[in-house]
Amino acid sequence: MFEAATGGQDEAKAYITGLHPIGRVGTPLEVANAVLFLSSDMASFITGETLMVDGGFIAQ
């Protein structure tokens, strides 16, 4: 998806990566892990929250 969004252009990749304070873009597996956690028994007492899986992008 990242390749499709940037058209494979290194400059576009660097720009998008630079927007994230963590210094890299996330992977589909990282998003899936958050979904798995929220749907697991470990998150059974969590209600009404928003989990931002964005590498700190929204915190800027």
KOLROMI-104840 format. One record per residue: x negated, y, z negated of N, C-alpha, C, O in turn; residue number from 1; residue in one letter. Coordinates in Angstrom, 1 decimal. Layout:
BEGIN
<atom n_X="X" n_Y="Y" n_Z="Z" ca_X="X" ca_Y="Y" ca_Z="Z" c_X="X" c_Y="Y" c_Z="Z" o_X="X" o_Y="Y" o_Z="Z" pos="NUM" code="A"/>
...
END
This chain:
BEGIN
<atom n_X="-0.8" n_Y="-1.2" n_Z="0.0" ca_X="0.0" ca_Y="0.0" ca_Z="0.0" c_X="-0.9" c_Y="1.3" c_Z="0.0" o_X="-0.6" o_Y="2.2" o_Z="0.7" pos="1" code="M"/>
<atom n_X="-2.0" n_Y="1.2" n_Z="-0.8" ca_X="-2.9" ca_Y="2.3" ca_Z="-0.8" c_X="-3.5" c_Y="2.6" c_Z="0.6" o_X="-3.6" o_Y="3.7" o_Z="1.0" pos="2" code="F"/>
<atom n_X="-3.9" n_Y="1.5" n_Z="1.2" ca_X="-4.4" ca_Y="1.6" ca_Z="2.6" c_X="-3.4" c_Y="2.2" c_Z="3.5" o_X="-3.8" o_Y="3.1" o_Z="4.4" pos="3" code="E"/>
<atom n_X="-2.2" n_Y="1.8" n_Z="3.4" ca_X="-1.1" ca_Y="2.3" ca_Z="4.3" c_X="-0.9" c_Y="3.8" c_Z="4.0" o_X="-0.7" o_Y="4.6" o_Z="5.0" pos="4" code="A"/>
<atom n_X="-0.9" n_Y="4.2" n_Z="2.8" ca_X="-0.7" ca_Y="5.6" ca_Z="2.4" c_X="-1.8" c_Y="6.5" c_Z="2.9" o_X="-1.6" o_Y="7.7" o_Z="3.2" pos="5" code="A"/>
<atom n_X="-3.0" n_Y="6.0" n_Z="2.9" ca_X="-4.2" ca_Y="6.9" ca_Z="3.2" c_X="-4.6" c_Y="6.7" c_Z="4.7" o_X="-5.4" o_Y="7.4" o_Z="5.2" pos="6" code="T"/>
<atom n_X="-4.0" n_Y="5.7" n_Z="5.4" ca_X="-4.4" ca_Y="5.4" ca_Z="6.7" c_X="-5.9" c_Y="4.9" c_Z="6.8" o_X="-6.5" o_Y="5.0" o_Z="7.9" pos="7" code="G"/>
<atom n_X="-6.4" n_Y="4.4" n_Z="5.7" ca_X="-7.7" ca_Y="3.9" ca_Z="5.7" c_X="-8.8" c_Y="5.0" c_Z="5.6" o_X="-10.0" o_Y="4.7" o_Z="5.7" pos="8" code="G"/>
<atom n_X="-8.4" n_Y="6.3" n_Z="5.5" ca_X="-9.3" ca_Y="7.4" ca_Z="5.6" c_X="-10.0" c_Y="7.6" c_Z="4.2" o_X="-9.3" o_Y="7.7" o_Z="3.2" pos="9" code="Q"/>
<atom n_X="-11.3" n_Y="7.6" n_Z="4.2" ca_X="-12.1" ca_Y="7.7" ca_Z="3.0" c_X="-11.8" c_Y="9.0" c_Z="2.2" o_X="-11.7" o_Y="9.0" o_Z="1.0" pos="10" code="D"/>
<atom n_X="-11.6" n_Y="10.1" n_Z="3.0" ca_X="-11.3" ca_Y="11.4" ca_Z="2.4" c_X="-10.0" c_Y="11.4" c_Z="1.6" o_X="-9.9" o_Y="11.9" o_Z="0.5" pos="11" code="E"/>
<atom n_X="-9.0" n_Y="10.8" n_Z="2.2" ca_X="-7.7" ca_Y="10.7" ca_Z="1.6" c_X="-7.7" c_Y="9.8" c_Z="0.4" o_X="-7.1" o_Y="10.1" o_Z="-0.6" pos="12" code="A"/>
<atom n_X="-8.5" n_Y="8.7" n_Z="0.5" ca_X="-8.6" ca_Y="7.8" ca_Z="-0.7" c_X="-9.3" c_Y="8.5" c_Z="-1.9" o_X="-8.8" o_Y="8.4" o_Z="-3.0" pos="13" code="K"/>
<atom n_X="-10.3" n_Y="9.3" n_Z="-1.6" ca_X="-11.1" ca_Y="10.0" ca_Z="-2.6" c_X="-10.2" c_Y="11.1" c_Z="-3.2" o_X="-10.2" o_Y="11.3" o_Z="-4.4" pos="14" code="A"/>
<atom n_X="-9.4" n_Y="11.7" n_Z="-2.4" ca_X="-8.5" ca_Y="12.8" ca_Z="-2.9" c_X="-7.4" c_Y="12.2" c_Z="-3.9" o_X="-7.3" o_Y="12.7" o_Z="-5.0" pos="15" code="Y"/>
<atom n_X="-6.8" n_Y="11.1" n_Z="-3.5" ca_X="-5.8" ca_Y="10.5" ca_Z="-4.3" c_X="-6.4" c_Y="9.9" c_Z="-5.6" o_X="-5.8" o_Y="10.0" o_Z="-6.6" pos="16" code="I"/>
<atom n_X="-7.5" n_Y="9.3" n_Z="-5.4" ca_X="-8.2" ca_Y="8.7" ca_Z="-6.6" c_X="-8.6" c_Y="9.9" c_Z="-7.6" o_X="-8.4" o_Y="9.7" o_Z="-8.8" pos="17" code="T"/>
<atom n_X="-9.0" n_Y="11.0" n_Z="-7.1" ca_X="-9.3" ca_Y="12.1" ca_Z="-7.9" c_X="-8.2" c_Y="12.8" c_Z="-8.7" o_X="-8.4" o_Y="13.5" o_Z="-9.6" pos="18" code="G"/>
<atom n_X="-7.0" n_Y="12.5" n_Z="-8.3" ca_X="-5.8" ca_Y="13.0" ca_Z="-9.0" c_X="-5.5" c_Y="12.3" c_Z="-10.3" o_X="-4.7" o_Y="12.7" o_Z="-11.1" pos="19" code="L"/>
<atom n_X="-6.1" n_Y="11.1" n_Z="-10.5" ca_X="-5.9" ca_Y="10.3" ca_Z="-11.6" c_X="-7.0" c_Y="10.5" c_Z="-12.6" o_X="-8.2" o_Y="10.2" o_Z="-12.3" pos="20" code="H"/>
<atom n_X="-6.7" n_Y="10.9" n_Z="-13.9" ca_X="-7.8" ca_Y="11.1" ca_Z="-14.9" c_X="-8.6" c_Y="9.9" c_Z="-15.2" o_X="-9.7" o_Y="10.0" o_Z="-15.6" pos="21" code="P"/>
<atom n_X="-8.0" n_Y="8.7" n_Z="-15.0" ca_X="-8.7" ca_Y="7.5" ca_Z="-15.3" c_X="-9.8" c_Y="7.2" c_Z="-14.3" o_X="-10.7" o_Y="6.4" o_Z="-14.5" pos="22" code="I"/>
<atom n_X="-9.8" n_Y="7.9" n_Z="-13.1" ca_X="-10.8" ca_Y="7.8" ca_Z="-12.1" c_X="-10.6" c_Y="6.7" c_Z="-11.1" o_X="-11.5" o_Y="6.4" o_Z="-10.3" pos="23" code="G"/>
<atom n_X="-9.4" n_Y="6.2" n_Z="-11.0" ca_X="-9.2" ca_Y="5.1" ca_Z="-10.0" c_X="-7.7" c_Y="5.0" c_Z="-9.9" o_X="-6.9" o_Y="5.5" o_Z="-10.7" pos="24" code="R"/>
<atom n_X="-7.2" n_Y="4.4" n_Z="-8.8" ca_X="-5.8" ca_Y="4.1" ca_Z="-8.6" c_X="-5.5" c_Y="2.7" c_Z="-9.2" o_X="-6.3" o_Y="1.9" o_Z="-9.4" pos="25" code="V"/>
<atom n_X="-4.2" n_Y="2.6" n_Z="-9.6" ca_X="-3.8" ca_Y="1.3" ca_Z="-10.2" c_X="-3.6" c_Y="0.2" c_Z="-9.2" o_X="-3.6" o_Y="0.5" o_Z="-8.0" pos="26" code="G"/>
<atom n_X="-3.4" n_Y="-1.0" n_Z="-9.7" ca_X="-3.2" ca_Y="-2.1" ca_Z="-8.8" c_X="-1.8" c_Y="-2.7" c_Z="-9.1" o_X="-1.2" o_Y="-2.4" o_Z="-10.1" pos="27" code="T"/>
<atom n_X="-1.3" n_Y="-3.4" n_Z="-8.1" ca_X="0.1" ca_Y="-4.0" ca_Z="-8.3" c_X="0.1" c_Y="-4.9" c_Z="-9.6" o_X="1.1" o_Y="-5.0" o_Z="-10.2" pos="28" code="P"/>
<atom n_X="-1.0" n_Y="-5.6" n_Z="-9.8" ca_X="-1.1" ca_Y="-6.4" ca_Z="-11.0" c_X="-0.9" c_Y="-5.7" c_Z="-12.3" o_X="-0.3" o_Y="-6.1" o_Z="-13.2" pos="29" code="L"/>
<atom n_X="-1.5" n_Y="-4.5" n_Z="-12.4" ca_X="-1.3" ca_Y="-3.6" ca_Z="-13.6" c_X="0.1" c_Y="-3.2" c_Z="-13.8" o_X="0.6" o_Y="-3.2" o_Z="-14.9" pos="30" code="E"/>
<atom n_X="0.8" n_Y="-2.9" n_Z="-12.7" ca_X="2.2" ca_Y="-2.6" ca_Z="-12.9" c_X="3.0" c_Y="-3.8" c_Z="-13.3" o_X="3.9" o_Y="-3.8" o_Z="-14.1" pos="31" code="V"/>
<atom n_X="2.7" n_Y="-5.0" n_Z="-12.6" ca_X="3.4" ca_Y="-6.2" ca_Z="-13.0" c_X="3.1" c_Y="-6.6" c_Z="-14.4" o_X="4.1" o_Y="-7.1" o_Z="-15.1" pos="32" code="A"/>
<atom n_X="1.9" n_Y="-6.4" n_Z="-14.9" ca_X="1.7" ca_Y="-6.7" ca_Z="-16.3" c_X="2.5" c_Y="-5.8" c_Z="-17.3" o_X="3.0" o_Y="-6.3" o_Z="-18.3" pos="33" code="N"/>
<atom n_X="2.7" n_Y="-4.6" n_Z="-17.0" ca_X="3.6" ca_Y="-3.7" ca_Z="-17.8" c_X="5.1" c_Y="-4.3" c_Z="-17.7" o_X="5.7" o_Y="-4.3" o_Z="-18.8" pos="34" code="A"/>
<atom n_X="5.5" n_Y="-4.7" n_Z="-16.6" ca_X="6.9" ca_Y="-5.2" ca_Z="-16.4" c_X="7.0" c_Y="-6.5" c_Z="-17.2" o_X="8.0" o_Y="-6.7" o_Z="-17.9" pos="35" code="V"/>
<atom n_X="6.0" n_Y="-7.4" n_Z="-17.1" ca_X="6.0" ca_Y="-8.6" ca_Z="-17.9" c_X="6.0" c_Y="-8.4" c_Z="-19.4" o_X="6.8" o_Y="-9.0" o_Z="-20.1" pos="36" code="L"/>
<atom n_X="5.2" n_Y="-7.4" n_Z="-19.9" ca_X="5.3" ca_Y="-7.1" ca_Z="-21.3" c_X="6.6" c_Y="-6.6" c_Z="-21.7" o_X="7.2" o_Y="-7.1" o_Z="-22.7" pos="37" code="F"/>
<atom n_X="7.2" n_Y="-5.7" n_Z="-21.0" ca_X="8.5" ca_Y="-5.1" ca_Z="-21.4" c_X="9.6" c_Y="-6.2" c_Z="-21.3" o_X="10.6" o_Y="-6.1" o_Z="-22.1" pos="38" code="L"/>
<atom n_X="9.5" n_Y="-7.2" n_Z="-20.5" ca_X="10.5" ca_Y="-8.2" ca_Z="-20.4" c_X="10.2" c_Y="-9.4" c_Z="-21.4" o_X="10.9" o_Y="-10.4" o_Z="-21.3" pos="39" code="S"/>
<atom n_X="9.1" n_Y="-9.3" n_Z="-22.1" ca_X="8.7" ca_Y="-10.4" ca_Z="-23.0" c_X="9.2" c_Y="-10.2" c_Z="-24.4" o_X="9.8" o_Y="-9.1" o_Z="-24.8" pos="40" code="S"/>
<atom n_X="9.1" n_Y="-11.2" n_Z="-25.2" ca_X="9.5" ca_Y="-11.1" ca_Z="-26.6" c_X="8.6" c_Y="-10.2" c_Z="-27.4" o_X="9.1" o_Y="-9.7" o_Z="-28.5" pos="41" code="D"/>
<atom n_X="7.4" n_Y="-9.9" n_Z="-27.0" ca_X="6.5" ca_Y="-8.9" ca_Z="-27.6" c_X="7.1" c_Y="-7.5" c_Z="-27.6" o_X="6.8" o_Y="-6.7" o_Z="-28.5" pos="42" code="M"/>
<atom n_X="8.0" n_Y="-7.2" n_Z="-26.7" ca_X="8.6" ca_Y="-5.9" ca_Z="-26.6" c_X="10.1" c_Y="-5.9" c_Z="-27.1" o_X="10.9" o_Y="-5.0" o_Z="-26.7" pos="43" code="A"/>
<atom n_X="10.4" n_Y="-6.9" n_Z="-27.9" ca_X="11.9" ca_Y="-7.1" ca_Z="-28.2" c_X="12.4" c_Y="-6.0" c_Z="-29.1" o_X="13.6" o_Y="-5.8" o_Z="-29.2" pos="44" code="S"/>
<atom n_X="11.6" n_Y="-5.2" n_Z="-29.8" ca_X="12.0" ca_Y="-4.1" ca_Z="-30.6" c_X="11.9" c_Y="-2.8" c_Z="-30.0" o_X="12.2" o_Y="-1.8" o_Z="-30.6" pos="45" code="F"/>
<atom n_X="11.5" n_Y="-2.8" n_Z="-28.7" ca_X="11.3" ca_Y="-1.5" ca_Z="-28.0" c_X="12.6" c_Y="-1.2" c_Z="-27.2" o_X="13.1" o_Y="-2.0" o_Z="-26.5" pos="46" code="I"/>
<atom n_X="13.2" n_Y="0.0" n_Z="-27.5" ca_X="14.4" ca_Y="0.4" ca_Z="-26.8" c_X="14.3" c_Y="1.8" c_Z="-26.4" o_X="13.7" o_Y="2.7" o_Z="-27.1" pos="47" code="T"/>
<atom n_X="14.9" n_Y="2.2" n_Z="-25.3" ca_X="15.0" ca_Y="3.6" ca_Z="-24.8" c_X="13.7" c_Y="4.3" c_Z="-24.6" o_X="13.6" o_Y="5.5" o_Z="-24.9" pos="48" code="G"/>
<atom n_X="12.7" n_Y="3.6" n_Z="-24.1" ca_X="11.4" ca_Y="4.3" ca_Z="-23.9" c_X="11.1" c_Y="4.2" c_Z="-22.4" o_X="11.6" o_Y="3.4" o_Z="-21.6" pos="49" code="E"/>
<atom n_X="10.2" n_Y="5.1" n_Z="-22.0" ca_X="9.7" ca_Y="5.2" ca_Z="-20.6" c_X="8.2" c_Y="4.9" c_Z="-20.7" o_X="7.5" o_Y="5.6" o_Z="-21.4" pos="50" code="T"/>
<atom n_X="7.8" n_Y="3.9" n_Z="-20.0" ca_X="6.4" ca_Y="3.5" ca_Z="-20.0" c_X="5.7" c_Y="4.0" c_Z="-18.7" o_X="6.1" o_Y="3.5" o_Z="-17.6" pos="51" code="L"/>
<atom n_X="4.9" n_Y="4.9" n_Z="-18.8" ca_X="4.2" ca_Y="5.5" ca_Z="-17.6" c_X="3.0" c_Y="4.6" c_Z="-17.3" o_X="2.0" o_Y="4.6" o_Z="-18.1" pos="52" code="M"/>
<atom n_X="3.0" n_Y="4.0" n_Z="-16.2" ca_X="1.9" ca_Y="3.2" ca_Z="-15.7" c_X="1.3" c_Y="3.9" c_Z="-14.6" o_X="1.5" o_Y="3.5" o_Z="-13.4" pos="53" code="V"/>
<atom n_X="0.5" n_Y="5.0" n_Z="-14.9" ca_X="0.1" ca_Y="5.9" ca_Z="-13.8" c_X="-1.4" c_Y="6.4" c_Z="-14.0" o_X="-1.8" o_Y="7.3" o_Z="-13.4" pos="54" code="D"/>
<atom n_X="-2.1" n_Y="5.7" n_Z="-14.9" ca_X="-3.5" ca_Y="6.1" ca_Z="-15.1" c_X="-3.7" c_Y="7.5" c_Z="-15.6" o_X="-4.7" o_Y="8.2" o_Z="-15.4" pos="55" code="G"/>
<atom n_X="-2.7" n_Y="8.1" n_Z="-16.3" ca_X="-2.8" ca_Y="9.4" ca_Z="-16.9" c_X="-2.4" c_Y="10.5" c_Z="-15.9" o_X="-2.5" o_Y="11.7" o_Z="-16.3" pos="56" code="G"/>
<atom n_X="-1.9" n_Y="10.2" n_Z="-14.8" ca_X="-1.5" ca_Y="11.2" ca_Z="-13.8" c_X="-0.5" c_Y="12.2" c_Z="-14.3" o_X="-0.7" o_Y="13.4" o_Z="-14.1" pos="57" code="F"/>
<atom n_X="0.5" n_Y="11.7" n_Z="-15.0" ca_X="1.6" ca_Y="12.6" ca_Z="-15.5" c_X="1.1" c_Y="13.4" c_Z="-16.7" o_X="1.8" o_Y="14.5" o_Z="-17.0" pos="58" code="I"/>
<atom n_X="0.1" n_Y="13.0" n_Z="-17.4" ca_X="-0.4" ca_Y="13.7" ca_Z="-18.6" c_X="-1.2" c_Y="15.0" c_Z="-18.3" o_X="-1.5" o_Y="15.7" o_Z="-19.2" pos="59" code="A"/>
<atom n_X="-1.5" n_Y="15.2" n_Z="-17.1" ca_X="-2.3" ca_Y="16.4" ca_Z="-16.7" c_X="-1.6" c_Y="17.7" c_Z="-17.0" o_X="-2.1" o_Y="18.7" o_Z="-16.7" pos="60" code="Q"/>
END
